[in-house]
Amino acid sequence: MMYVQPLPPPAVSPRIGKIIKTGREQIHMLESGNAGGNPVVLLHGCGSIAEEVMMPFSGSGLNIIAPDRPGYGFSSALPAGERGPRGQSFWLERLLEALAFERVVLAAHSIGCAAALHLAARRPDLLKGLFLISPCCRPVPFKPLIVLRSAVAPFVGPVIRQHVIARWSSYFLERGLRTSSHPNPVAAGLFALPAMHVVNAASIATMAEELWAFNGDMQPLRSLPADLPVSVLFGREDRIIEPGWHLDWLQERHPALTVELLDGVGHMPHHVAPDLAVEMLGDLAGKVAPVPAPAETGEASQPIITVA
């Protein structure tokens, strides 16, 4: 009996939006909804891209701008020493300045919330509200993270990143999605993400750098503006981060949180309960009528270059 090797899955092109040049870096961002509405800036988590976090909100009608965070997707990395949450908060400030937004609702998922919180503590005048999805914000106990540490280790790290992880990007993306989504099934649209664009040598290095800087950057953050509306969406069954650990820390710094805890939901509540996520974000941003999502053509558009 002849063995026939299965064909690899077809390559998926990444979604391409606008490129902003701040003078220090290149930032790629996607846009969705009503451009005349109150602006919402939406940040993805660790090891992800704007295309993922935008999915549950793309038909909401809200005026959403989702950038690839530094070192992910088409956005350039920050210099060494600026790659943690605090440095990314200055990056975020430069993005808002380039977009000429006076006050925005800032929404974020997972470790993306850490940069959002630093910006809120430093520049509350830029923000209308915060929407935190599965927020990773409190310094965490040591974790071995053996695969990630190996991928950035001297000598062997570049080999692992370029010749193991990058070559098996589909496997590592699927594994990450299933782990993050547990105990829920992976949302159907997530399997269509461009694996080689999400998981590659550069993004693995970025993940490691922001995780190494996380505890040191978050330790000094002691308070948040009491008059800034902050809403939190968490799954009780989150196995990536412990909800109670991070909620206690947040409530010490902002006693007036609005919190929704979902039974039977893991680390991806925006994909499991998108209607609730859109409603909570709309309460902060100002509700508008939903608009139909654009038809998927499978073709990548050309980026629009904007110089600020």
HELIX and SHEET records of a PDB file:
HELIX    1   1 ALA A   50  MET A   54  1                                   5    
HELIX    2   2 MET A   55  PHE A   57  5                                   3    
HELIX    3   3 PRO A   85  LEU A   99  1                                  15    
HELIX    4   4 GLY A  112  ARG A  122  1                                  11    
HELIX    5   5 PRO A  124  LEU A  126  5                                   3    
HELIX    6   6 ILE A  146  ALA A  151  1                                   6    
HELIX    7   7 VAL A  156  ILE A  160  1                                   5    
HELIX    8   8 ARG A  161  ILE A  165  3                                   5    
HELIX    9   9 SER A  169  SER A  181  1                                  13    
HELIX   10  10 ALA A  188  ALA A  192  5                                   5    
HELIX   11  11 ALA A  195  VAL A  198  1                                   4    
HELIX   12  12 ALA A  201  MET A  218  1                                  18    
HELIX   13  13 PRO A  243  ARG A  253  1                                  11    
HELIX   14  14 PRO A  269  VAL A  272  1                                   4    
HELIX   15  15 PRO A  274  ALA A  285  1                                  12    
SHEET    1   A 9 THR A 258  LEU A 262  0                                        
SHEET    2   A 9 VAL A 230  GLY A 235  1                                        
SHEET    3   A 9 LEU A 127  ILE A 133  1                                        
SHEET    4   A 9 VAL A 104  HIS A 109  1                                        
SHEET    5   A 9 PRO A  39  LEU A  43  1                                        
SHEET    6   A 9 ASN A  63  PRO A  67  1                                        
SHEET    7   A 9 GLN A  26  SER A  32 -1                                        
SHEET    8   A 9 LYS A  18  LYS A  21 -1                                        
SHEET    9   A 9 ILE A 304  VAL A 307  1                                        
END                                                                             
